Amino acid sequence: MGTNNYDNQKARALLYSLGIQPYLRGYQTTLLALECIAENPECVCAAWKEIYLPTAERLQCEAATVEAAIRRASERAWKTHPALLNEISSEKLVRRPQVRIFLLTLYYACCTEE
């Protein structure tokens, strides 16, 4: 069985397709959060400590700001392209996914198998 490799370029293209443009705060924040997940996919279980805090340090802001930016990105994706979000999700979404689910959905959609 191969290993999954996170593809940052694929993540950038996917965010763009979901309506999350590079000029939005959630764009860069989400990319940095995805990099944290790529280093350790289990870190989603402790999202605040393992994703939001390190991302906040890199962006020189508060962890709550990171969580809010990713939440707004998921809201935008849900309003702009819910069909695409459902397509890449492992389960049927009937409402906007929670931040952790949104990040995991993006992460696995941006992984390539080796």
Backbone atoms as SQL, in Angstrom:
CREATE TABLE atoms (id INTEGER PRIMARY KEY, chain TEXT, resi INTEGER, resn TEXT, atom TEXT, x REAL, y REAL, z REAL);
INSERT INTO atoms VALUES
  (1, 'A', 1, 'MET', 'N', 0.839, -1.178, 0.000),
  (2, 'A', 1, 'MET', 'CA', 0.000, 0.000, 0.000),
  (3, 'A', 1, 'MET', 'C', 0.884, 1.241, 0.000),
  (4, 'A', 2, 'GLY', 'N', 0.536, 2.253, -0.821),
  (5, 'A', 2, 'GLY', 'CA', 1.335, 3.455, -0.940),
  (6, 'A', 2, 'GLY', 'C', 1.055, 4.442, 0.181),
  (7, 'A', 3, 'THR', 'N', 1.887, 5.447, 0.205),
  (8, 'A', 3, 'THR', 'CA', 1.693, 6.497, 1.194),
  (9, 'A', 3, 'THR', 'C', 1.042, 7.701, 0.522),
  (10, 'A', 4, 'ASN', 'N', 0.335, 8.484, 1.317),
  (11, 'A', 4, 'ASN', 'CA', -0.286, 9.691, 0.790),
  (12, 'A', 4, 'ASN', 'C', 0.687, 10.852, 0.900),
  (13, 'A', 5, 'ASN', 'N', 0.795, 11.605, -0.170),
  (14, 'A', 5, 'ASN', 'CA', 1.635, 12.793, -0.184),
  (15, 'A', 5, 'ASN', 'C', 0.760, 14.007, -0.441),
  (16, 'A', 6, 'TYR', 'N', 0.857, 14.980, 0.441),
  (17, 'A', 6, 'TYR', 'CA', 0.099, 16.211, 0.318),
  (18, 'A', 6, 'TYR', 'C', 0.675, 17.047, -0.813),
  (19, 'A', 7, 'ASP', 'N', -0.182, 17.544, -1.685),
  (20, 'A', 7, 'ASP', 'CA', 0.221, 18.346, -2.840),
  (21, 'A', 7, 'ASP', 'C', -0.261, 19.786, -2.632),
  (22, 'A', 8, 'ASN', 'N', 0.657, 20.680, -2.298),
  (23, 'A', 8, 'ASN', 'CA', 0.316, 22.069, -2.011),
  (24, 'A', 8, 'ASN', 'C', -0.281, 22.775, -3.225),
  (25, 'A', 9, 'GLN', 'N', 0.208, 22.479, -4.412),
  (26, 'A', 9, 'GLN', 'CA', -0.333, 23.102, -5.630),
  (27, 'A', 9, 'GLN', 'C', -1.778, 22.665, -5.863),
  (28, 'A', 10, 'LYS', 'N', -2.047, 21.418, -5.576),
  (29, 'A', 10, 'LYS', 'CA', -3.412, 20.916, -5.699),
  (30, 'A', 10, 'LYS', 'C', -4.318, 21.616, -4.685),
  (31, 'A', 11, 'ALA', 'N', -3.800, 21.864, -3.492),
  (32, 'A', 11, 'ALA', 'CA', -4.569, 22.559, -2.455),
  (33, 'A', 11, 'ALA', 'C', -4.885, 23.987, -2.901),
  (34, 'A', 12, 'ARG', 'N', -3.908, 24.656, -3.457),
  (35, 'A', 12, 'ARG', 'CA', -4.124, 26.028, -3.941),
  (36, 'A', 12, 'ARG', 'C', -5.205, 26.056, -5.024),
  (37, 'A', 13, 'ALA', 'N', -5.129, 25.123, -5.962),
  (38, 'A', 13, 'ALA', 'CA', -6.117, 25.063, -7.040),
  (39, 'A', 13, 'ALA', 'C', -7.506, 24.733, -6.498),
  (40, 'A', 14, 'LEU', 'N', -7.563, 23.831, -5.524),
  (41, 'A', 14, 'LEU', 'CA', -8.843, 23.444, -4.947),
  (42, 'A', 14, 'LEU', 'C', -9.476, 24.615, -4.200),
  (43, 'A', 15, 'LEU', 'N', -8.691, 25.333, -3.408),
  (44, 'A', 15, 'LEU', 'CA', -9.221, 26.502, -2.703),
  (45, 'A', 15, 'LEU', 'C', -9.764, 27.525, -3.705),
  (46, 'A', 16, 'TYR', 'N', -9.023, 27.748, -4.760),
  (47, 'A', 16, 'TYR', 'CA', -9.464, 28.683, -5.797),
  (48, 'A', 16, 'TYR', 'C', -10.782, 28.217, -6.408),
  (49, 'A', 17, 'SER', 'N', -10.890, 26.918, -6.688),
  (50, 'A', 17, 'SER', 'CA', -12.114, 26.356, -7.255),
  (51, 'A', 17, 'SER', 'C', -13.299, 26.469, -6.308),
  (52, 'A', 18, 'LEU', 'N', -13.018, 26.466, -5.013),
  (53, 'A', 18, 'LEU', 'CA', -14.078, 26.584, -4.012),
  (54, 'A', 18, 'LEU', 'C', -14.449, 28.046, -3.725),
  (55, 'A', 19, 'GLY', 'N', -13.820, 28.978, -4.427),
  (56, 'A', 19, 'GLY', 'CA', -14.132, 30.390, -4.253),
  (57, 'A', 19, 'GLY', 'C', -13.309, 31.072, -3.184),
  (58, 'A', 20, 'ILE', 'N', -12.280, 30.401, -2.710),
  (59, 'A', 20, 'ILE', 'CA', -11.409, 30.968, -1.682),
  (60, 'A', 20, 'ILE', 'C', -10.178, 31.511, -2.404),
  (61, 'A', 21, 'GLN', 'N', -10.218, 32.800, -2.661),
  (62, 'A', 21, 'GLN', 'CA', -9.198, 33.462, -3.458),
  (63, 'A', 21, 'GLN', 'C', -7.975, 33.817, -2.612),
  (64, 'A', 22, 'PRO', 'N', -6.810, 33.953, -3.233),
  (65, 'A', 22, 'PRO', 'CA', -5.573, 34.265, -2.496),
  (66, 'A', 22, 'PRO', 'C', -5.605, 35.565, -1.686),
  (67, 'A', 23, 'TYR', 'N', -6.436, 36.509, -2.044),
  (68, 'A', 23, 'TYR', 'CA', -6.478, 37.762, -1.295),
  (69, 'A', 23, 'TYR', 'C', -7.288, 37.643, 0.001),
  (70, 'A', 24, 'LEU', 'N', -7.984, 36.547, 0.205),
  (71, 'A', 24, 'LEU', 'CA', -8.761, 36.345, 1.431),
  (72, 'A', 24, 'LEU', 'C', -7.869, 35.793, 2.536),
  (73, 'A', 25, 'ARG', 'N', -8.073, 36.254, 3.751),
  (74, 'A', 25, 'ARG', 'CA', -7.261, 35.797, 4.880),
  (75, 'A', 25, 'ARG', 'C', -7.357, 34.273, 5.043),
  (76, 'A', 26, 'GLY', 'N', -8.511, 33.706, 4.822),
  (77, 'A', 26, 'GLY', 'CA', -8.696, 32.276, 4.985),
  (78, 'A', 26, 'GLY', 'C', -7.878, 31.424, 4.029),
  (79, 'A', 27, 'TYR', 'N', -7.485, 31.993, 2.913),
  (80, 'A', 27, 'TYR', 'CA', -6.695, 31.257, 1.924),
  (81, 'A', 27, 'TYR', 'C', -5.348, 30.829, 2.505),
  (82, 'A', 28, 'GLN', 'N', -4.551, 31.806, 2.914),
  (83, 'A', 28, 'GLN', 'CA', -3.218, 31.495, 3.450),
  (84, 'A', 28, 'GLN', 'C', -3.318, 30.704, 4.749),
  (85, 'A', 29, 'THR', 'N', -4.278, 31.073, 5.581),
  (86, 'A', 29, 'THR', 'CA', -4.464, 30.395, 6.859),
  (87, 'A', 29, 'THR', 'C', -4.793, 28.920, 6.641),
  (88, 'A', 30, 'THR', 'N', -5.673, 28.642, 5.712),
  (89, 'A', 30, 'THR', 'CA', -6.054, 27.261, 5.421),
  (90, 'A', 30, 'THR', 'C', -4.873, 26.479, 4.857),
  (91, 'A', 31, 'LEU', 'N', -4.103, 27.093, 3.981),
  (92, 'A', 31, 'LEU', 'CA', -2.921, 26.409, 3.435),
  (93, 'A', 31, 'LEU', 'C', -1.923, 26.049, 4.530),
  (94, 'A', 32, 'LEU', 'N', -1.690, 26.972, 5.454),
  (95, 'A', 32, 'LEU', 'CA', -0.761, 26.692, 6.551),
  (96, 'A', 32, 'LEU', 'C', -1.311, 25.592, 7.465),
  (97, 'A', 33, 'ALA', 'N', -2.605, 25.606, 7.709),
  (98, 'A', 33, 'ALA', 'CA', -3.220, 24.558, 8.524),
  (99, 'A', 33, 'ALA', 'C', -3.097, 23.195, 7.831),
  (100, 'A', 34, 'LEU', 'N', -3.259, 23.178, 6.517),
  (101, 'A', 34, 'LEU', 'CA', -3.108, 21.928, 5.768),
  (102, 'A', 34, 'LEU', 'C', -1.672, 21.409, 5.840),
  (103, 'A', 35, 'GLU', 'N', -0.708, 22.307, 5.873),
  (104, 'A', 35, 'GLU', 'CA', 0.686, 21.889, 6.028),
  (105, 'A', 35, 'GLU', 'C', 0.911, 21.228, 7.388),
  (106, 'A', 36, 'CYS', 'N', 0.260, 21.752, 8.427),
  (107, 'A', 36, 'CYS', 'CA', 0.350, 21.127, 9.754),
  (108, 'A', 36, 'CYS', 'C', -0.215, 19.714, 9.707),
  (109, 'A', 37, 'ILE', 'N', -1.333, 19.551, 9.032),
  (110, 'A', 37, 'ILE', 'CA', -1.958, 18.232, 8.926),
  (111, 'A', 37, 'ILE', 'C', -1.069, 17.298, 8.111),
  (112, 'A', 38, 'ALA', 'N', -0.417, 17.829, 7.073),
  (113, 'A', 38, 'ALA', 'CA', 0.465, 17.000, 6.249),
  (114, 'A', 38, 'ALA', 'C', 1.619, 16.441, 7.066),
  (115, 'A', 39, 'GLU', 'N', 2.094, 17.219, 8.041),
  (116, 'A', 39, 'GLU', 'CA', 3.174, 16.750, 8.905),
  (117, 'A', 39, 'GLU', 'C', 2.699, 15.652, 9.854),
  (118, 'A', 40, 'ASN', 'N', 1.424, 15.734, 10.273),
  (119, 'A', 40, 'ASN', 'CA', 0.875, 14.754, 11.211),
  (120, 'A', 40, 'ASN', 'C', -0.650, 14.744, 11.090),
  (121, 'A', 41, 'PRO', 'N', -1.225, 13.858, 10.254),
  (122, 'A', 41, 'PRO', 'CA', -2.673, 13.838, 10.054),
  (123, 'A', 41, 'PRO', 'C', -3.493, 13.623, 11.335),
  (124, 'A', 42, 'GLU', 'N', -2.907, 13.011, 12.350),
  (125, 'A', 42, 'GLU', 'CA', -3.642, 12.789, 13.591),
  (126, 'A', 42, 'GLU', 'C', -3.789, 14.069, 14.417),
  (127, 'A', 43, 'CYS', 'N', -3.095, 15.119, 14.033),
  (128, 'A', 43, 'CYS', 'CA', -3.139, 16.360, 14.810),
  (129, 'A', 43, 'CYS', 'C', -4.515, 17.002, 14.809),
  (130, 'A', 44, 'VAL', 'N', -5.387, 16.577, 13.921),
  (131, 'A', 44, 'VAL', 'CA', -6.736, 17.134, 13.872),
  (132, 'A', 44, 'VAL', 'C', -7.493, 16.842, 15.162),
  (133, 'A', 45, 'CYS', 'N', -7.123, 15.779, 15.837),
  (134, 'A', 45, 'CYS', 'CA', -7.765, 15.444, 17.113),
  (135, 'A', 45, 'CYS', 'C', -7.515, 16.527, 18.164),
  (136, 'A', 46, 'ALA', 'N', -6.408, 17.209, 18.069),
  (137, 'A', 46, 'ALA', 'CA', -6.080, 18.300, 18.991),
  (138, 'A', 46, 'ALA', 'C', -5.859, 19.558, 18.158),
  (139, 'A', 47, 'ALA', 'N', -6.879, 19.944, 17.413),
  (140, 'A', 47, 'ALA', 'CA', -6.755, 21.024, 16.432),
  (141, 'A', 47, 'ALA', 'C', -6.248, 22.321, 17.040),
  (142, 'A', 48, 'TRP', 'N', -6.756, 22.679, 18.193),
  (143, 'A', 48, 'TRP', 'CA', -6.342, 23.956, 18.780),
  (144, 'A', 48, 'TRP', 'C', -4.841, 23.980, 19.033),
  (145, 'A', 49, 'LYS', 'N', -4.351, 22.937, 19.679),
  (146, 'A', 49, 'LYS', 'CA', -2.941, 22.871, 20.064),
  (147, 'A', 49, 'LYS', 'C', -2.019, 22.573, 18.877),
  (148, 'A', 50, 'GLU', 'N', -2.447, 21.686, 18.003),
  (149, 'A', 50, 'GLU', 'CA', -1.569, 21.185, 16.945),
  (150, 'A', 50, 'GLU', 'C', -1.705, 21.909, 15.602),
  (151, 'A', 51, 'ILE', 'N', -2.809, 22.633, 15.407),
  (152, 'A', 51, 'ILE', 'CA', -3.016, 23.323, 14.126),
  (153, 'A', 51, 'ILE', 'C', -3.133, 24.831, 14.327),
  (154, 'A', 52, 'TYR', 'N', -4.090, 25.254, 15.147),
  (155, 'A', 52, 'TYR', 'CA', -4.355, 26.679, 15.287),
  (156, 'A', 52, 'TYR', 'C', -3.191, 27.443, 15.929),
  (157, 'A', 53, 'LEU', 'N', -2.631, 26.910, 17.008),
  (158, 'A', 53, 'LEU', 'CA', -1.524, 27.616, 17.674),
  (159, 'A', 53, 'LEU', 'C', -0.284, 27.743, 16.791),
  (160, 'A', 54, 'PRO', 'N', 0.189, 26.647, 16.154),
  (161, 'A', 54, 'PRO', 'CA', 1.359, 26.803, 15.275),
  (162, 'A', 54, 'PRO', 'C', 1.097, 27.721, 14.079),
  (163, 'A', 55, 'THR', 'N', -0.111, 27.646, 13.527),
  (164, 'A', 55, 'THR', 'CA', -0.461, 28.516, 12.404),
  (165, 'A', 55, 'THR', 'C', -0.505, 29.965, 12.866),
  (166, 'A', 56, 'ALA', 'N', -1.068, 30.199, 14.042),
  (167, 'A', 56, 'ALA', 'CA', -1.130, 31.556, 14.598),
  (168, 'A', 56, 'ALA', 'C', 0.271, 32.122, 14.818),
  (169, 'A', 57, 'GLU', 'N', 1.182, 31.290, 15.296),
  (170, 'A', 57, 'GLU', 'CA', 2.560, 31.744, 15.487),
  (171, 'A', 57, 'GLU', 'C', 3.179, 32.180, 14.161),
  (172, 'A', 58, 'ARG', 'N', 2.951, 31.392, 13.132),
  (173, 'A', 58, 'ARG', 'CA', 3.517, 31.725, 11.820),
  (174, 'A', 58, 'ARG', 'C', 2.919, 33.008, 11.252),
  (175, 'A', 59, 'LEU', 'N', 1.626, 33.228, 11.527),
  (176, 'A', 59, 'LEU', 'CA', 0.942, 34.415, 11.003),
  (177, 'A', 59, 'LEU', 'C', 0.974, 35.591, 11.974),
  (178, 'A', 60, 'GLN', 'N', 1.558, 35.369, 13.144),
  (179, 'A', 60, 'GLN', 'CA', 1.648, 36.386, 14.189),
  (180, 'A', 60, 'GLN', 'C', 0.273, 36.952, 14.543),
  (181, 'A', 61, 'CYS', 'N', -0.625, 36.021, 14.902),
  (182, 'A', 61, 'CYS', 'CA', -1.962, 36.401, 15.321),
  (183, 'A', 61, 'CYS', 'C', -2.425, 35.438, 16.410),
  (184, 'A', 62, 'GLU', 'N', -3.661, 35.522, 16.805),
  (185, 'A', 62, 'GLU', 'CA', -4.224, 34.645, 17.838),
  (186, 'A', 62, 'GLU', 'C', -4.764, 33.361, 17.215),
  (187, 'A', 63, 'ALA', 'N', -4.776, 32.300, 18.002),
  (188, 'A', 63, 'ALA', 'CA', -5.314, 31.022, 17.534),
  (189, 'A', 63, 'ALA', 'C', -6.791, 31.149, 17.168),
  (190, 'A', 64, 'ALA', 'N', -7.528, 31.972, 17.912),
  (191, 'A', 64, 'ALA', 'CA', -8.948, 32.183, 17.605),
  (192, 'A', 64, 'ALA', 'C', -9.121, 32.831, 16.236),
  (193, 'A', 65, 'THR', 'N', -8.170, 33.670, 15.853),
  (194, 'A', 65, 'THR', 'CA', -8.207, 34.309, 14.536),
  (195, 'A', 65, 'THR', 'C', -8.015, 33.274, 13.437),
  (196, 'A', 66, 'VAL', 'N', -7.136, 32.324, 13.679),
  (197, 'A', 66, 'VAL', 'CA', -6.896, 31.241, 12.721),
  (198, 'A', 66, 'VAL', 'C', -8.167, 30.414, 12.543),
  (199, 'A', 67, 'GLU', 'N', -8.761, 30.012, 13.652),
  (200, 'A', 67, 'GLU', 'CA', -9.981, 29.203, 13.594),
  (201, 'A', 67, 'GLU', 'C', -11.085, 29.964, 12.865),
  (202, 'A', 68, 'ALA', 'N', -11.236, 31.241, 13.155),
  (203, 'A', 68, 'ALA', 'CA', -12.280, 32.050, 12.517),
  (204, 'A', 68, 'ALA', 'C', -12.031, 32.201, 11.012),
  (205, 'A', 69, 'ALA', 'N', -10.782, 32.381, 10.614),
  (206, 'A', 69, 'ALA', 'CA', -10.462, 32.531, 9.192),
  (207, 'A', 69, 'ALA', 'C', -10.767, 31.249, 8.422),
  (208, 'A', 70, 'ILE', 'N', -10.452, 30.103, 9.011),
  (209, 'A', 70, 'ILE', 'CA', -10.740, 28.832, 8.345),
  (210, 'A', 70, 'ILE', 'C', -12.247, 28.593, 8.316),
  (211, 'A', 71, 'ARG', 'N', -12.938, 28.973, 9.388),
  (212, 'A', 71, 'ARG', 'CA', -14.389, 28.831, 9.419),
  (213, 'A', 71, 'ARG', 'C', -15.026, 29.686, 8.315),
  (214, 'A', 72, 'ARG', 'N', -14.545, 30.916, 8.151),
  (215, 'A', 72, 'ARG', 'CA', -15.073, 31.775, 7.090),
  (216, 'A', 72, 'ARG', 'C', -14.764, 31.190, 5.708),
  (217, 'A', 73, 'ALA', 'N', -13.601, 30.575, 5.564),
  (218, 'A', 73, 'ALA', 'CA', -13.267, 29.930, 4.287),
  (219, 'A', 73, 'ALA', 'C', -14.224, 28.781, 4.007),
  (220, 'A', 74, 'SER', 'N', -14.544, 27.996, 5.032),
  (221, 'A', 74, 'SER', 'CA', -15.484, 26.886, 4.826),
  (222, 'A', 74, 'SER', 'C', -16.878, 27.416, 4.520),
  (223, 'A', 75, 'GLU', 'N', -17.264, 28.525, 5.147),
  (224, 'A', 75, 'GLU', 'CA', -18.564, 29.140, 4.849),
  (225, 'A', 75, 'GLU', 'C', -18.613, 29.610, 3.396),
  (226, 'A', 76, 'ARG', 'N', -17.540, 30.226, 2.958),
  (227, 'A', 76, 'ARG', 'CA', -17.482, 30.701, 1.568),
  (228, 'A', 76, 'ARG', 'C', -17.549, 29.524, 0.591),
  (229, 'A', 77, 'ALA', 'N', -16.787, 28.482, 0.874),
  (230, 'A', 77, 'ALA', 'CA', -16.801, 27.296, 0.007),
  (231, 'A', 77, 'ALA', 'C', -18.197, 26.694, -0.045),
  (232, 'A', 78, 'TRP', 'N', -18.862, 26.638, 1.098),
  (233, 'A', 78, 'TRP', 'CA', -20.196, 26.047, 1.164),
  (234, 'A', 78, 'TRP', 'C', -21.207, 26.894, 0.393),
  (235, 'A', 79, 'LYS', 'N', -21.105, 28.220, 0.500),
  (236, 'A', 79, 'LYS', 'CA', -22.028, 29.112, -0.212),
  (237, 'A', 79, 'LYS', 'C', -21.730, 29.161, -1.704),
  (238, 'A', 80, 'THR', 'N', -20.447, 29.098, -2.058),
  (239, 'A', 80, 'THR', 'CA', -20.034, 29.257, -3.446),
  (240, 'A', 80, 'THR', 'C', -20.160, 27.964, -4.255),
  (241, 'A', 81, 'HIS', 'N', -19.643, 26.863, -3.702),
  (242, 'A', 81, 'HIS', 'CA', -19.606, 25.603, -4.450),
  (243, 'A', 81, 'HIS', 'C', -19.907, 24.392, -3.559),
  (244, 'A', 82, 'PRO', 'N', -21.136, 24.291, -3.058),
  (245, 'A', 82, 'PRO', 'CA', -21.448, 23.146, -2.190),
  (246, 'A', 82, 'PRO', 'C', -21.338, 21.806, -2.922),
  (247, 'A', 83, 'ALA', 'N', -21.619, 21.790, -4.219),
  (248, 'A', 83, 'ALA', 'CA', -21.534, 20.535, -4.974),
  (249, 'A', 83, 'ALA', 'C', -20.085, 20.033, -5.022),
  (250, 'A', 84, 'LEU', 'N', -19.133, 20.925, -5.243),
  (251, 'A', 84, 'LEU', 'CA', -17.730, 20.527, -5.270),
  (252, 'A', 84, 'LEU', 'C', -17.284, 20.066, -3.895),
  (253, 'A', 85, 'LEU', 'N', -17.710, 20.759, -2.855),
  (254, 'A', 85, 'LEU', 'CA', -17.357, 20.363, -1.496),
  (255, 'A', 85, 'LEU', 'C', -17.916, 18.977, -1.195),
  (256, 'A', 86, 'ASN', 'N', -19.130, 18.712, -1.640),
  (257, 'A', 86, 'ASN', 'CA', -19.717, 17.387, -1.457),
  (258, 'A', 86, 'ASN', 'C', -18.973, 16.337, -2.267),
  (259, 'A', 87, 'GLU', 'N', -18.543, 16.703, -3.452),
  (260, 'A', 87, 'GLU', 'CA', -17.828, 15.773, -4.332),
  (261, 'A', 87, 'GLU', 'C', -16.517, 15.295, -3.712),
  (262, 'A', 88, 'ILE', 'N', -15.802, 16.193, -3.054),
  (263, 'A', 88, 'ILE', 'CA', -14.510, 15.815, -2.476),
  (264, 'A', 88, 'ILE', 'C', -14.635, 15.245, -1.072),
  (265, 'A', 89, 'SER', 'N', -15.817, 15.362, -0.472),
  (266, 'A', 89, 'SER', 'CA', -16.026, 14.867, 0.888),
  (267, 'A', 89, 'SER', 'C', -16.230, 13.361, 0.892),
  (268, 'A', 90, 'SER', 'N', -15.830, 12.731, 1.999),
  (269, 'A', 90, 'SER', 'CA', -16.011, 11.279, 2.121),
  (270, 'A', 90, 'SER', 'C', -17.427, 10.920, 2.526),
  (271, 'A', 91, 'GLU', 'N', -18.214, 11.910, 2.941),
  (272, 'A', 91, 'GLU', 'CA', -19.602, 11.668, 3.311),
  (273, 'A', 91, 'GLU', 'C', -20.475, 12.795, 2.784),
  (274, 'A', 92, 'LYS', 'N', -21.753, 12.541, 2.646),
  (275, 'A', 92, 'LYS', 'CA', -22.699, 13.531, 2.135),
  (276, 'A', 92, 'LYS', 'C', -22.844, 14.662, 3.148),
  (277, 'A', 93, 'LEU', 'N', -22.643, 15.863, 2.669),
  (278, 'A', 93, 'LEU', 'CA', -22.768, 17.037, 3.521),
  (279, 'A', 93, 'LEU', 'C', -24.146, 17.666, 3.316),
  (280, 'A', 94, 'VAL', 'N', -24.855, 17.916, 4.400),
  (281, 'A', 94, 'VAL', 'CA', -26.156, 18.575, 4.298),
  (282, 'A', 94, 'VAL', 'C', -26.085, 20.015, 4.801),
  (283, 'A', 95, 'ARG', 'N', -24.972, 20.361, 5.440),
  (284, 'A', 95, 'ARG', 'CA', -24.707, 21.728, 5.872),
  (285, 'A', 95, 'ARG', 'C', -23.200, 21.956, 5.855),
  (286, 'A', 96, 'ARG', 'N', -22.832, 23.187, 6.070),
  (287, 'A', 96, 'ARG', 'CA', -21.416, 23.537, 6.059),
  (288, 'A', 96, 'ARG', 'C', -20.665, 22.655, 7.052),
  (289, 'A', 97, 'PRO', 'N', -19.541, 22.089, 6.612),
  (290, 'A', 97, 'PRO', 'CA', -18.785, 21.231, 7.533),
  (291, 'A', 97, 'PRO', 'C', -18.104, 22.043, 8.635),
  (292, 'A', 98, 'GLN', 'N', -17.925, 21.411, 9.780),
  (293, 'A', 98, 'GLN', 'CA', -17.157, 22.028, 10.852),
  (294, 'A', 98, 'GLN', 'C', -15.722, 22.220, 10.363),
  (295, 'A', 99, 'VAL', 'N', -15.000, 23.071, 11.033),
  (296, 'A', 99, 'VAL', 'CA', -13.650, 23.420, 10.604),
  (297, 'A', 99, 'VAL', 'C', -12.765, 22.183, 10.470),
  (298, 'A', 100, 'ARG', 'N', -12.785, 21.301, 11.450),
  (299, 'A', 100, 'ARG', 'CA', -11.943, 20.096, 11.387),
  (300, 'A', 100, 'ARG', 'C', -12.300, 19.227, 10.185),
  (301, 'A', 101, 'ILE', 'N', -13.587, 19.041, 9.945),
  (302, 'A', 101, 'ILE', 'CA', -14.041, 18.233, 8.811),
  (303, 'A', 101, 'ILE', 'C', -13.645, 18.909, 7.502),
  (304, 'A', 102, 'PHE', 'N', -13.787, 20.214, 7.443),
  (305, 'A', 102, 'PHE', 'CA', -13.391, 20.975, 6.258),
  (306, 'A', 102, 'PHE', 'C', -11.908, 20.770, 5.962),
  (307, 'A', 103, 'LEU', 'N', -11.070, 20.898, 6.984),
  (308, 'A', 103, 'LEU', 'CA', -9.631, 20.722, 6.797),
  (309, 'A', 103, 'LEU', 'C', -9.285, 19.304, 6.358),
  (310, 'A', 104, 'LEU', 'N', -9.882, 18.323, 7.005),
  (311, 'A', 104, 'LEU', 'CA', -9.607, 16.932, 6.612),
  (312, 'A', 104, 'LEU', 'C', -10.078, 16.639, 5.194),
  (313, 'A', 105, 'THR', 'N', -11.229, 17.171, 4.835),
  (314, 'A', 105, 'THR', 'CA', -11.754, 16.980, 3.484),
  (315, 'A', 105, 'THR', 'C', -10.772, 17.548, 2.465),
  (316, 'A', 106, 'LEU', 'N', -10.310, 18.772, 2.710),
  (317, 'A', 106, 'LEU', 'CA', -9.337, 19.383, 1.806),
  (318, 'A', 106, 'LEU', 'C', -8.042, 18.607, 1.767),
  (319, 'A', 107, 'TYR', 'N', -7.574, 18.208, 2.939),
  (320, 'A', 107, 'TYR', 'CA', -6.308, 17.485, 3.017),
  (321, 'A', 107, 'TYR', 'C', -6.356, 16.208, 2.186),
  (322, 'A', 108, 'TYR', 'N', -7.355, 15.375, 2.396),
  (323, 'A', 108, 'TYR', 'CA', -7.407, 14.122, 1.667),
  (324, 'A', 108, 'TYR', 'C', -7.666, 14.320, 0.185),
  (325, 'A', 109, 'ALA', 'N', -8.361, 15.392, -0.174),
  (326, 'A', 109, 'ALA', 'CA', -8.582, 15.691, -1.587),
  (327, 'A', 109, 'ALA', 'C', -7.284, 16.138, -2.264),
  (328, 'A', 110, 'CYS', 'N', -6.347, 16.620, -1.479),
  (329, 'A', 110, 'CYS', 'CA', -5.073, 17.135, -2.020),
  (330, 'A', 110, 'CYS', 'C', -3.913, 16.164, -1.859),
  (331, 'A', 111, 'CYS', 'N', -4.208, 14.964, -1.467),
  (332, 'A', 111, 'CYS', 'CA', -3.161, 13.943, -1.337),
  (333, 'A', 111, 'CYS', 'C', -3.108, 13.102, -2.593),
  (334, 'A', 112, 'THR', 'N', -1.901, 12.738, -2.962),
  (335, 'A', 112, 'THR', 'CA', -1.708, 11.806, -4.065),
  (336, 'A', 112, 'THR', 'C', -1.089, 10.540, -3.498),
  (337, 'A', 113, 'GLU', 'N', -1.494, 9.416, -4.021),
  (338, 'A', 113, 'GLU', 'CA', -0.982, 8.151, -3.513),
  (339, 'A', 113, 'GLU', 'C', 0.255, 7.753, -4.309),
  (340, 'A', 114, 'GLU', 'N', 1.260, 7.304, -3.576),
  (341, 'A', 114, 'GLU', 'CA', 2.509, 6.836, -4.219),
  (342, 'A', 114, 'GLU', 'C', 2.588, 5.354, -4.201);
